[in-house]
Amino acid sequence: MRGRRWLSHDTTGEFELDLAPLLAVMVKLVPVLLVSSAFVQLMVVETELPQVVKEAVQQNNDPKNDIAKIRLVVDGKNGMKVVIAHQGKEQETDIPLKDGAFDFQGLHEKLVAIKQANPAVFKIDLMPGAGVEYGDLIKVMDEARRSRDNRITFPVFDAQKNAETQTPFMFPEVVFANSLETGA
Amino acid sequence: MSRRKRPHFGVSRKSTFALNITSLTDMFTIMLVFLLQTFATSDVQLEPAQGIRLPTSTSNLNPIEGVRLIVTKDQLLIGEQKIADLKDKKFDAHDIDGADANFLPLLFNELDKLAKNSTDEHIKEGRILLQADASLPYDTLRKVLYTASMAGFPQLKMVAMLGN
């Protein structure tokens, strides 16, 4: 019987991994990704909502429904004011300026409380003053759109399931109520 | 004249050497991960206009196509076409209609032309992508919104940078 042939394998020695093909792939990928990358991510502010909330917003727009109307007046000098109008009565809540700037945290807390008291309302009329900056208006809309705290949700009726469900959305439909006022 | 003999450092010219590309591969791997994270997945490629500081928003909706209205501190543009100038973040009096202080006739004419001549779906639906400087007062923007609504563009999408 012939003895086993020993090949000259060095089992203890190191070997070098050939990284050249990997590098070649990366060299091609990196310029492609560099060209198509968005280093500044731009988003749009609008109301793209779950179906249940969309239906609730549509119900809000139906004049037959007797629900409260919420108006948010933003004024650079006095701060913000939330006016809730329901059945001929108006209730005002002031959110004064804090250190000379808008108190967005205070606004959010007030809006959460208002939403908890009026869960059927999804629309808010925004009435900014002439001097209010556009950046501040976007922040106001952010504060009104949904609850910052994921644990805070609001009931909404799902007509398809015929049951109540929860949503983090507060006032996703923000309308510039005074934008079509003529300035004659 | 005697020729100086070059010093010989004992480097063999025939020898080959292996380039160590491990660190280069490391660098490319990090770059690749970073670029994959920032890879644009939106249908619409939108670049911020020059000289504009967009507001930040927590909204996470990708932009959709619309007529691109840009309001910087100095100009009002549709795409790259200048419509009117702004002075101290306000429109010049000669760009505003005499009978209606919120109406911008030049903007109306251009949008009206677009609405009549274009067959694009977003124009027919009256969709506007508004890029406006965060420091502009509402009074200036109201004129743009009002005129756009009059021209048949009521759907406003406000472009903002992702952030808190």
Chai-1 contact restraints between the chains, C-beta under 6 A:
chainA,res_idxA,chainB,res_idxB,connection_type,confidence,min_distance_angstrom,max_distance_angstrom,comment,restraint_id
A,L19,B,I21,contact,1.0,0.0,6.0,A-B,restraint_1
A,L19,B,T25,contact,1.0,0.0,6.0,A-B,restraint_2
A,L23,B,I21,contact,1.0,0.0,6.0,A-B,restraint_3
A,L23,B,T25,contact,1.0,0.0,6.0,A-B,restraint_4
A,M26,B,F28,contact,1.0,0.0,6.0,A-B,restraint_5
A,M26,B,L32,contact,1.0,0.0,6.0,A-B,restraint_6
A,V30,B,M31,contact,1.0,0.0,6.0,A-B,restraint_7
A,L33,B,L35,contact,1.0,0.0,6.0,A-B,restraint_8
A,S36,B,A40,contact,1.0,0.0,6.0,A-B,restraint_9
A,S37,B,L35,contact,1.0,0.0,6.0,A-B,restraint_10
A,S37,B,T38,contact,1.0,0.0,6.0,A-B,restraint_11
A,S37,B,F39,contact,1.0,0.0,6.0,A-B,restraint_12
A,A38,B,A40,contact,1.0,0.0,6.0,A-B,restraint_13
A,V40,B,P48,contact,1.0,0.0,6.0,A-B,restraint_14
A,Q41,B,L162,contact,1.0,0.0,6.0,A-B,restraint_15
A,L42,B,L46,contact,1.0,0.0,6.0,A-B,restraint_16
A,L42,B,V159,contact,1.0,0.0,6.0,A-B,restraint_17
A,M43,B,S59,contact,1.0,0.0,6.0,A-B,restraint_18
A,M43,B,L61,contact,1.0,0.0,6.0,A-B,restraint_19
A,M43,B,A160,contact,1.0,0.0,6.0,A-B,restraint_20
A,M43,B,L162,contact,1.0,0.0,6.0,A-B,restraint_21
A,V44,B,L61,contact,1.0,0.0,6.0,A-B,restraint_22
A,V44,B,P63,contact,1.0,0.0,6.0,A-B,restraint_23
A,V44,B,K157,contact,1.0,0.0,6.0,A-B,restraint_24
A,V44,B,V159,contact,1.0,0.0,6.0,A-B,restraint_25
A,V45,B,S57,contact,1.0,0.0,6.0,A-B,restraint_26
A,V45,B,S59,contact,1.0,0.0,6.0,A-B,restraint_27
A,V45,B,M158,contact,1.0,0.0,6.0,A-B,restraint_28
A,V45,B,A160,contact,1.0,0.0,6.0,A-B,restraint_29
A,E46,B,K157,contact,1.0,0.0,6.0,A-B,restraint_30
A,E48,B,L61,contact,1.0,0.0,6.0,A-B,restraint_31
A,P128,B,Y138,contact,1.0,0.0,6.0,A-B,restraint_32
A,A130,B,D139,contact,1.0,0.0,6.0,A-B,restraint_33
A,G131,B,P137,contact,1.0,0.0,6.0,A-B,restraint_34
A,V132,B,Y138,contact,1.0,0.0,6.0,A-B,restraint_35
A,E133,B,S135,contact,1.0,0.0,6.0,A-B,restraint_36
A,Y134,B,A132,contact,1.0,0.0,6.0,A-B,restraint_37
A,Y134,B,A134,contact,1.0,0.0,6.0,A-B,restraint_38
A,Y134,B,L136,contact,1.0,0.0,6.0,A-B,restraint_39
A,Y134,B,L141,contact,1.0,0.0,6.0,A-B,restraint_40
A,G135,B,P55,contact,1.0,0.0,6.0,A-B,restraint_41
A,G135,B,A134,contact,1.0,0.0,6.0,A-B,restraint_42
A,I138,B,P55,contact,1.0,0.0,6.0,A-B,restraint_43
A,I138,B,S57,contact,1.0,0.0,6.0,A-B,restraint_44
A,I138,B,A160,contact,1.0,0.0,6.0,A-B,restraint_45
A,D142,B,S57,contact,1.0,0.0,6.0,A-B,restraint_46
A,D142,B,T58,contact,1.0,0.0,6.0,A-B,restraint_47
A,S179,B,R142,contact,1.0,0.0,6.0,A-B,restraint_48
A,S179,B,L145,contact,1.0,0.0,6.0,A-B,restraint_49
A,S179,B,Y146,contact,1.0,0.0,6.0,A-B,restraint_50
A,T182,B,D100,contact,1.0,0.0,6.0,A-B,restraint_51
A,G183,B,A101,contact,1.0,0.0,6.0,A-B,restraint_52
A,G183,B,N102,contact,1.0,0.0,6.0,A-B,restraint_53
A,A184,B,D100,contact,1.0,0.0,6.0,A-B,restraint_54
